[in-house]
């Protein structure tokens, strides 16, 4: 019964709906019978460029649905190519300030995928692929090795430098030399004569395993021996790798890891260009164990990329090919017809990209993702939303509009696993360098050509933007810095949890269910005005601390 000024209205006159109130128990039936159209907009109406123009992620919201399950029940499995699926839909960008072997390893361990950049020599890139593939659930392929003549003082310095104290000792002080002992923290902790060689204090009663030992077998050996390290040796007693109990435990903590079912190795992707020399580069990557090759170009609809796709599919049928970048159906159709296994969508939407500004070519990212992915889905080709991702909400929107995975550059550039060193900005904040591959800094980098005079011909930046033969380089990207984000081992789980909670709010338990809901019109959207965007962000506070996760 309604109250007015604290008094019961005696005549029971209701103040809503002109005094007429229907039976509350019929609300769902009324909704079903009298409201033929669901609240909000369907995706096709929302992304109608003729009515609303080209939209970005900030221009709309997804309307909430019904929650009938916990966020932990949400599954994030999604394909990245026709043949390979990931447990989490996150891909790191092939930029030289984002993805090298460390990032690729950790992204794969966390259920995603890292795409190793190609702004380096083919040999260096192949070695990075090799490190990812040989990581093999905890096998250390490049351990710090000592010689018998290394002093106790030097061993203590190495312990301080690397943060661990277990080192194998070989005759020559190198890998693939005869193993003669192990040095542990206990061996040197109370040894005061720093000039003594480690051979005088090292442990020689070793437990080893032969080369070819599987992870399960090595785990069993470690469990029985109760040792902290397990050296792997060949038939001649030469050290070939090392297994650490702590690394083994870390691998047990990554149940979502992206692995091939037959080899159990981490899935690895790498980028190449579309020049003739890239065919030689690709051969070295394939020899190193590459699973997915990404053709890296700002404008993928070119004769160069189409010919490269056909070449790869003919010569390396076991290798999955991701083409791009594209933002229109017409671009996508050319690459799909050539045989790509996946597409990258985006042109000029990256945080360090100025292609739209300088070239006046590109497309707003939301419009790009929806139009291309809707078309590509007809042919079973998964799409990667590449660019414009600044937060969890943008990831959700990219996936809702049809992308099967989302590629991140700037969002991951400030993590511990990205290449480069930290430094303190003028504002006193801890930052890391980050640059677009179309920046002058990236296009003039000589690592790809080994420092030779014609390194411009081998540079990934010039190749990506078709600038190899230009006398004057025109920048399509900028150089800058990004704030420290800590380790991806904490940041990516935050993204996973945020995505799960978002899908819970929408009322779907899987990404395929989300895409079906968008296609069928049960998942609805709403346009945002400038005022709505301001309302949806922090406002009205004198100051605040925006801590994203703990």
Secondary structure, DSSP 8 states (H G I E B T S, - for coil): --EETTEE-TT---SSGGG----GGGHHHHHHHH--S-SSB-HHHHT-HHHH-S--GGGEEE------S-GGG-B--EESSSS-EESS-EEE---TTT-SHHHHHHHHHTTSEEEE--SS-HHHHHHHHHHHHT-TTTEESS--EEETT-BHHHHHHHHHHHS---EEEESSSSTTSBEEEEE-HHHHTT---TTSBGGGT-B----EEETT--HHHHHHHHHHHT-SEEEEE-TTSBEEEEEEHHHHHHHHT-TT--B-TTT--B--EEEE-SSTHHHHHHHHHHHTT--EEEE--SS--SHHHHHHHHHHHHH-TTSEEEEEEE-SHHHHHHHHHHT-SEEEE-SS-STTB-HHHHH-----HHHHHHHHHHHHHTTT-EEEEES---SHHHHHHHHHTT-SEEEESHHHHTBTTSSS-EEE-TTS-EEEEEE-TTSHHHHT--TTTTT-TTGGGT-HHHHHTT-TT-SS---SB-EEEEE--B-HHHHHHHHHHHHHHHHHHHT-SBHHHHHHHHHHT-S-EEE--HHHHHHTS--S-S--------
